[in-house]
Amino acid sequence: MTAQRKRILVADDDVHMRGSVVEVLRRKGYEVEATGNGYDALSAFRASQFDIVVSDIKMPQMTGIELLEKIRELDATIPFVVMTAFGDIQVAVDAMKKGAFDFLEKGMNLLDTLEFTLDRALKVGELVNENKRLRGALTEKFDYIGRSASMIDLRAMLETVAQSRATVLVTGESGTGKELVARAVHYRSARANGPFVKVNCAALPEGLIESELFGHEKGAFTGALKTRAGKFELASGGTLLLDEIGEMPTSVQAKLLRVLQEREVDKVGGDAPVEVDVRIVATTNRDLEAEVKKGGFREDLYYRLNVFHVHLPPLRERMDDVPLLAAHFIEKFNDDNGFSVSGLDKAALASLVSHTWPGNIRELENSIERAVVLTRNGEINDKVFSFRPLDSTSSTDPALTPGMTVAEAEKRLILQTLQFCGGNRTKAADMLDISIRTLRNKLNEYGAKDEDDTEL
């Protein structure tokens, strides 16, 4: 590791020792600022930025321990190395208990061991700073963009709930960013270093859903060739996102309720429960209260999930955020593709703010991606946007007509929506506000070709 440009603050009242330390460090290429007491060292630290602090323990007026405590209040992560005379080892140990990185005993070998110790301390400091940077990037990445009143309230709400262990239910139309909110809750919580595991309840085969969620033992059923941990175990210590919770079969809902109550899972074929420490975030685009009244969702599970409710407004109710979201997506797709699109011209921006966005933020993101790819450089103009209704007369199928049966109308709507989405079943299901499983079953009824969909 190169020592160039690393800045070190040295505090020692012994002028000869201080001079020797400074000379060795500067010879190694470090930038050094030296002081003769703790007060001056603290003032220097407040006035400038350093990568490491080296301090004698015994100094008049302010000891090295007191300097350590003051600097820890300003920066809890900067490496702090103490120097101590023979016989003061216990004091040095106490300093380490208060956050010092290491201590060096003054003597014949001090200057020889100083460089090695500083090298280790700086490496640790770089790792800590990189971790902070990545955490900050994750927090920014999973921020919910918007300046409208509803988004300001939402961010404040997320900051509050993230610090708790409360189960969160996120509701809203398809494409409003429910998963983004779930990730924001995770990465702002004390569990941010733990796993974030997502389960799409609509995409799980009914026969395997218990195994996927709770795990299974070897030989529990045909094909169970080895013991497998379920999603709850994999998410232990972190957050489990139960996406599209409204699609979960009622037969599994009772077992899920028990897991939430007891904080333990029963593996398929297992003899003893397995404890799990999981924070649950559930999302749905359905009205679960209505589902409870119809008997399609357990009332007790609904109240267990609905400890903290976050509802996301559709984009058409926060149109002031469209320009900000568009700018964010332009920057994102510029970075992804190496393009240099500068923004939107007036006509393009007018097209965006006049559109009703039935597909919400997902539709806006897809529209901006297409526009960036077509534009590549300069400003986006409104000609790259092709907003049209789903029953467009350009479709190969005729539009809905009076007297058409409901089944036929449903079929044409589904097929036209699938065509509109370029054959992507995940996007079509979201736009139709149905599960992927329901869409797949409908297409099978229509005899549609079962092509692979990488997003299923």
Secondary structure, DSSP 8 states (H G I E B T S, - for coil): ---TT-EEEEE-S-HHHHHHHHHHHHHTT-EEEEESSHHHHHHHHHHS--SEEEEES--SSS-HHHHHHHHHHH-SSS-EEEEE-TT-HHHHHHHHHTT-SEEEE-STTHHHHHHHHHHHHHHHHHHHHHHHHHHHHHHHHT-----SHHHHHHHHHHHHHHTS---EEEE--TTS-HHHHHHHHHHTSTTTTS-EEEEETTTS-TTTHHHHHHEE-TTSSTT--S-EE-HHHHTTTSEEEEETGGGS-HHHHHHHHHHHHHSEE--BT-SS-EE---EEEEEESS-HHHHHHHTSS-HHHHHHHTTEEEE---GGG-GGGHHHHHHHHHHHHHHHHT-EEEEE-HHHHHHHHHS--TTHHHHHHHHHHHHHHHH-EEEE-GGG-----TT-TTSSS----TT--HHHHHHHHHHHHHHHTTT-HHHHHHHHT--HHHHHHHHHHHT------TT-
